[in-house]
Amino acid sequence: MAEQVEIKKQDIESTSIATAYAVVSAILVMLLQSGTIGKIFESMGLRGGYADIYMFIAIAVIGALAVSIVKSGVGNILAIAIVASFFALTLNQEPLVRYLTLGGVLFSIGMYGMVASRNAVRVLMSIELMLNAVNINLVAFARYVDPKDVRGQIFAIFILTVAAAEAAVGIAIVLAIYRNSSTVDMDKFNLLKW
Amino acid sequence: MEQLDMLQAWAQGNVETVLFYIFAAGAIPMAIGVLLDKVIIRSGFMLIGVFGSICGLFLLLQAQFLALAQLMIYAVAITLLVVIALMLTNPRLDSELPTISKQQHTTGFFVAVFIFITVYLALRSESWNHSSHVVDPDNVKVIGLALTTTYSLPFEFSSVLLLAALIGAILLAKAEPEKSVEGNLTDASELAESKTPVGSGAPEK
């Protein structure tokens, strides 16, 4: 019982810290958007054009502090940090760069999941995420660079095909491994032969 | 109040931007949820949300055909496949495994951050040459013509690839008959000993 109360207290603490972090990042992004930050940086002798990158670093540092404080609910803070830095990095950019940056963000998330996940099926999900991020890039190029004969969309169709084949074969391999070794833990797949 | 009116006027002038940020703010947290949720079946369903948001982005980019293909292939077919695989590999659907591997965590984090920063710096400094054309509203026709004329060879190859992948998946996932008779054998030596000399033991290919 006492343990449950303890857990609940931790949850409330991490939620309030995440909320505070969200508010701080939103204020930072709005300041950046109104141009105040750029002027401050120029008065300090730094290049105002790089204000969004400095803001990205600031949001990341505050997020790292928040993660070091909380015990649970790191995912919330991570999500807020990534969304806030995405807003800070793209609000002043042209539309094509926005789409490409979103593709980069989703690709990096998928890359992290592919390297660090323990469940083999989750690794497959991360690979699907990465393929989809590439598709966003291709369709954005088709819309903004080559709108006449939309070649990016045709490549995206081929990626869709390969992704379907990859999902089927990958899941079959996971099932075969599970049947032989009774686990889907990536850390325990250290045998080439069983 | 005045600022609210200004915001409203701005939003009406920039519907595409507003919708883009709404879809992006839906896709990114759900992608993180896919990786970090402790209940793995929920992360399988969150994948549908990510793919749905990306479908909305495709509609914003005037790729209607791809948006619907995305919805049918990714959000329904592939996610269904993943959920079935989850049910087969973890029948009680509990969260025994920790989500993130301790040894790989740092490596993965730094690799991901490094890739993102490199990609962003590369595409930010570039001055892209935009085309002044507008996307043809009838671009399904353009795609169909290109697939059957210029890209007909890759199109045929992809059909062969799909067939091969289908056969390979069935062969890999097919249950071996000896296992179902002898029960769950996990040890290699046990498996080798239990093989009967002729006929009944060998897996059929």
Chai-1 contact restraints between the chains, C-beta under 6 A:
chainA,res_idxA,chainB,res_idxB,connection_type,confidence,min_distance_angstrom,max_distance_angstrom,comment,restraint_id
A,G75,B,I32,contact,1.0,0.0,6.0,A-B,restraint_1
A,G75,B,L36,contact,1.0,0.0,6.0,A-B,restraint_2
A,L78,B,I32,contact,1.0,0.0,6.0,A-B,restraint_3
A,A79,B,P29,contact,1.0,0.0,6.0,A-B,restraint_4
A,A79,B,I32,contact,1.0,0.0,6.0,A-B,restraint_5
A,I82,B,I28,contact,1.0,0.0,6.0,A-B,restraint_6
A,V83,B,A25,contact,1.0,0.0,6.0,A-B,restraint_7
A,V83,B,I28,contact,1.0,0.0,6.0,A-B,restraint_8
A,L96,B,W128,contact,1.0,0.0,6.0,A-B,restraint_9
A,L100,B,L123,contact,1.0,0.0,6.0,A-B,restraint_10
A,T101,B,Y120,contact,1.0,0.0,6.0,A-B,restraint_11
A,L102,B,A24,contact,1.0,0.0,6.0,A-B,restraint_12
A,G104,B,F116,contact,1.0,0.0,6.0,A-B,restraint_13
A,G104,B,V119,contact,1.0,0.0,6.0,A-B,restraint_14
A,G104,B,Y120,contact,1.0,0.0,6.0,A-B,restraint_15
A,L106,B,A31,contact,1.0,0.0,6.0,A-B,restraint_16
A,S108,B,A112,contact,1.0,0.0,6.0,A-B,restraint_17
A,S108,B,I115,contact,1.0,0.0,6.0,A-B,restraint_18
A,S108,B,F116,contact,1.0,0.0,6.0,A-B,restraint_19
A,I109,B,A31,contact,1.0,0.0,6.0,A-B,restraint_20
A,M111,B,A112,contact,1.0,0.0,6.0,A-B,restraint_21
A,M111,B,I115,contact,1.0,0.0,6.0,A-B,restraint_22
A,Y112,B,G108,contact,1.0,0.0,6.0,A-B,restraint_23
A,Y112,B,A112,contact,1.0,0.0,6.0,A-B,restraint_24
A,G113,B,L35,contact,1.0,0.0,6.0,A-B,restraint_25
A,V115,B,Q104,contact,1.0,0.0,6.0,A-B,restraint_26
A,V115,B,G108,contact,1.0,0.0,6.0,A-B,restraint_27
A,A116,B,I100,contact,1.0,0.0,6.0,A-B,restraint_28
A,A116,B,S101,contact,1.0,0.0,6.0,A-B,restraint_29
A,A116,B,Q104,contact,1.0,0.0,6.0,A-B,restraint_30
A,A116,B,H105,contact,1.0,0.0,6.0,A-B,restraint_31
A,A116,B,G108,contact,1.0,0.0,6.0,A-B,restraint_32
A,R118,B,L97,contact,1.0,0.0,6.0,A-B,restraint_33
A,R118,B,S101,contact,1.0,0.0,6.0,A-B,restraint_34
A,N119,B,L97,contact,1.0,0.0,6.0,A-B,restraint_35
A,V121,B,A85,contact,1.0,0.0,6.0,A-B,restraint_36
A,V121,B,L86,contact,1.0,0.0,6.0,A-B,restraint_37
A,M125,B,V34,contact,1.0,0.0,6.0,A-B,restraint_38
A,M125,B,L47,contact,1.0,0.0,6.0,A-B,restraint_39
A,M125,B,V82,contact,1.0,0.0,6.0,A-B,restraint_40
A,L129,B,A31,contact,1.0,0.0,6.0,A-B,restraint_41
A,N132,B,I54,contact,1.0,0.0,6.0,A-B,restraint_42
A,V139,B,F58,contact,1.0,0.0,6.0,A-B,restraint_43
A,V139,B,L61,contact,1.0,0.0,6.0,A-B,restraint_44
A,V139,B,A63,contact,1.0,0.0,6.0,A-B,restraint_45
A,R143,B,L61,contact,1.0,0.0,6.0,A-B,restraint_46
A,R143,B,Q62,contact,1.0,0.0,6.0,A-B,restraint_47
A,Y144,B,H130,contact,1.0,0.0,6.0,A-B,restraint_48
A,V145,B,S131,contact,1.0,0.0,6.0,A-B,restraint_49
A,P147,B,S131,contact,1.0,0.0,6.0,A-B,restraint_50
A,P147,B,H133,contact,1.0,0.0,6.0,A-B,restraint_51
A,P147,B,V135,contact,1.0,0.0,6.0,A-B,restraint_52
A,K148,B,H133,contact,1.0,0.0,6.0,A-B,restraint_53
A,D149,B,V142,contact,1.0,0.0,6.0,A-B,restraint_54
A,V150,B,N139,contact,1.0,0.0,6.0,A-B,restraint_55
A,Q153,B,A63,contact,1.0,0.0,6.0,A-B,restraint_56
A,Q153,B,L66,contact,1.0,0.0,6.0,A-B,restraint_57
A,Q153,B,I143,contact,1.0,0.0,6.0,A-B,restraint_58
A,I154,B,A146,contact,1.0,0.0,6.0,A-B,restraint_59
A,I154,B,Y151,contact,1.0,0.0,6.0,A-B,restraint_60
A,A156,B,L66,contact,1.0,0.0,6.0,A-B,restraint_61
A,F158,B,S158,contact,1.0,0.0,6.0,A-B,restraint_62
A,L160,B,I73,contact,1.0,0.0,6.0,A-B,restraint_63
A,T161,B,S158,contact,1.0,0.0,6.0,A-B,restraint_64
A,A164,B,I73,contact,1.0,0.0,6.0,A-B,restraint_65
A,A165,B,L161,contact,1.0,0.0,6.0,A-B,restraint_66
A,A165,B,L162,contact,1.0,0.0,6.0,A-B,restraint_67
A,A165,B,A165,contact,1.0,0.0,6.0,A-B,restraint_68
A,A167,B,I78,contact,1.0,0.0,6.0,A-B,restraint_69
A,A167,B,L81,contact,1.0,0.0,6.0,A-B,restraint_70
A,A168,B,A165,contact,1.0,0.0,6.0,A-B,restraint_71
A,A168,B,A169,contact,1.0,0.0,6.0,A-B,restraint_72
A,V169,B,A165,contact,1.0,0.0,6.0,A-B,restraint_73
A,V169,B,G168,contact,1.0,0.0,6.0,A-B,restraint_74
A,V169,B,A169,contact,1.0,0.0,6.0,A-B,restraint_75
A,I171,B,L81,contact,1.0,0.0,6.0,A-B,restraint_76
A,I171,B,A85,contact,1.0,0.0,6.0,A-B,restraint_77
A,A172,B,A169,contact,1.0,0.0,6.0,A-B,restraint_78
A,A172,B,L172,contact,1.0,0.0,6.0,A-B,restraint_79
A,A172,B,A173,contact,1.0,0.0,6.0,A-B,restraint_80
A,I173,B,L172,contact,1.0,0.0,6.0,A-B,restraint_81
A,L175,B,A173,contact,1.0,0.0,6.0,A-B,restraint_82
A,A176,B,L172,contact,1.0,0.0,6.0,A-B,restraint_83
A,Y178,B,T89,contact,1.0,0.0,6.0,A-B,restraint_84
A,S182,B,T186,contact,1.0,0.0,6.0,A-B,restraint_85
A,V184,B,T89,contact,1.0,0.0,6.0,A-B,restraint_86
A,D185,B,L97,contact,1.0,0.0,6.0,A-B,restraint_87
A,D187,B,S101,contact,1.0,0.0,6.0,A-B,restraint_88
A,W194,B,A188,contact,1.0,0.0,6.0,A-B,restraint_89
